[in-house]
Amino acid sequence: MRRYAAEKFGNHKHLGEIRSCGFISCLEFVENPETKAAFDWKDRIGFQIHRAALKHGAFLRNMGDVIYFLPPYIITEDEITTLIDAAYAATTEVLG
């Protein structure tokens, strides 16, 4: 999962970090990746991405501006690609 996310989001202008633990992966979005300065919490960027992802057919868990991928163990590579693509489309919709 992490590899797919890194390939798609690796150069995103607001990606602060990609983390994973086992099959759970997450993307942290920040205002400034160089300084890791966070977005203003009132902007609710993570929640906006979560809501946009629903329109693209993906249910993503957000905690603040961190987006979590919690796929089932039986997910296929094609489904992972679809999930990452939907997350990227939602992120682009919210953050440009």
N, C-alpha and C positions, 0 to 999 in steps of 0.2 A: 504494500500500500504506500509506504514511504517513497519508494522509487518512482511510482507513478505521480505522486504529488510533487516530488522534486522536479521531475521532467516538465510538468505543466506550469507549476508556480515558481520555479527556481529564479526567474528574472522579474517577478512581479514587483512593482515599485514600492509596495507597502508590506511585503513579506518580511517579518522580523525573524522568524525561526520556524523550522519544521522539527517536530518532536515525535517520537513513537515509543511505545512500550508494547511489545508483542505485536498483535494485529491492530491495536488502537493507534491511530496517528492523529496529529493535530497541526494546524497552521495558526501561527500567531501573527496578527496584522497590527502594524504600528504606523504612526504618522511619519516617522523618520527612521528607516532601517539602520542608518549609520550610528545614530545615537540611541536607538531603541526607544525613542520618545513615543509615548502612547497617545492615541487619539483622546480627545475629551470624552469622558465617560458618558456625558449627556448625549453624545451623538449616537450611541448604541450601535456602532458599526457591526459588531458580531451579530446582533439581533437582526439588523437590516439584511445581512448576508444570509442568515438563516431563513428569513421570510422570502427573499428572492430565490433561494434554492428550492423552496417548495414549489414555486411556479415552474421551475425547470425539472421537477420530478425527483428531487433529492431531499431527504430529511437529514439535516446536519444539526448536531448539538453544538450550541455556543455557550461559552462561559466567558462573559466579557467580550473581548475582541479575539478570543481563541476559538477556532472552529474545529470540532472533533469529528472524526470518522470512526464509527463503531460498527463496521460491517459484520455480518454473520460469517462464521467460519466456512460456510459452503458457497461463498461468493465466487463467481468466476472472474477470470481476467477481463473478459468483455464487460461484465457488470462493474468492475472496478474502474475501467476506462470511462464508462458512462457516468458513474458517480463523480469522478474527478472532473470530467467535462462539464457536468451540471454545476458543480461547485465553482469552477473557474468562470462559467458564464454568469453566475450569481455575483461573484466577487467583482467581475468586470462591470456589471450593471451598477453596483454600489460604489465602487472605488475608481472606476475608469480603467 
